């Protein structure tokens, strides 16, 4: 933190709820570019601010109108019909259904190379019906389709022009945005007040972002993950300012290469059994309620009558250790030594804590864990993703043969049947049956629910924790999305 503090000046700004400085935590490329398909969090935040889609997400993660004023869904769930607002792009041209339909078709094709690639496959056709009506037809029902459409990647640009809710004011000293539809007539007192409403957006490492907040140079820090948590303690951030989003998603080890001992599902199960999840999760003092996971799909989405929990779920931790140790001992006696499990983790203090905890757990049963390197490729990678919508399909699609080489063809077949099913009860049951298969296959070892944190002082206008882990800029200065 000392280096980060030295890089920042010590000046701070006054409290003005119409002038908000936001810093996004980014581990890699910090450049903010809202164009393209592989957007980092900062770029997605900017795109959502200047390029509406048909719908969007508010500060509580709820789907709200954007370009579309209202919509209906047909009884079979296969058609979504949207009526557009009277609106203009930021070059003054009228927003029309024909142009929106064309842009949506182009965007859905582009997103086939993005994090939403699996999700957009469900879209069959997009048509414009009148001057202000657009219809999207699906291949099968998708109860959470509006949440998918509200993702920031779904924001539309026409020849580089968005339709708000904000506009770019300046890029000279970071991104600065204000209200999209301000009047252009002679300045009035009201216009001057509008000009004073703006949000600045920066993208920096976790250390710098936290330092900005502690020095009073940022109102809000968003985009924090588990491996940044120790920095909050080191910086002495007030626990009342740390905000945790109640997100769902995947946090665990995904096998990408399996040979020797690790090629056998029953042996990968030993990894799942050996991890002491409560001890691991309580190693991060900034988080008091990090939830463990033993199965793939959250319990809230379970189907009655199907129990996908692993066979060892009811065992005590000591019983699991004894079973795992005996299994490993017997394997070594018959097959010889076991090569260490190589894993890929973020390069951060929090990830080091996770590594040391899991290594200790594995050593307790006679196994070894190492960090992957050029000379020792990874057997498994850490997945840390949040779901954009609540559906079993999102979780299972990440474990198919199209996504990872360590997969199960029978589960793929079951998932494909579920994807194509038009009856929602049958669809849910097929997904649950596929989860049963994959839980026993152990190509993915769940550890916990992902962590997403922000730093915001209590009462920050336009900010709220939410299950989507999404924090739009426009509510921060009282600008509605539509």
ABEGO torsion letter per residue (X at the ends): XAAAAAABBABBBBBBAABBBBBBBBABBABBBABEABBBAAAAAAAAAABBBABBBBAAGBBBBBABABBBBBAAGABBBBBBBBBBBAAGBBBBAAAAAAAAAAAAAAAAABAAAAAAAABABBBBABAABBBBBBABBBAAAAAAAABAAABBBBGGBBAOABBBABAABEBBBBBAABBABBBBAAAAAAAABBBBBBBBBAAAAAAAAAAGABABBBGBBAAAAAAAAAAGBBAAABBBBBBBEBBEBBBABBBEAAABAAAAAAAAAABBAAAAAAABAABAABBBBABABBAAABBBGBBABBAAAABBAAAAAAAAAAAAAAAAAAAEBBBBBBBBBBBBAAAAAAAAAAAAAAAAAGBBBBBBBAABBBABBBBBBBBABBBAAAAAAAABAAABABBBAAAAAAAAAAAABABAAAAAAAAAAAAAAAAAAGABBBABBBBBBBBBBBGBBGBBBBAAGBBBAAAAAGBBAX
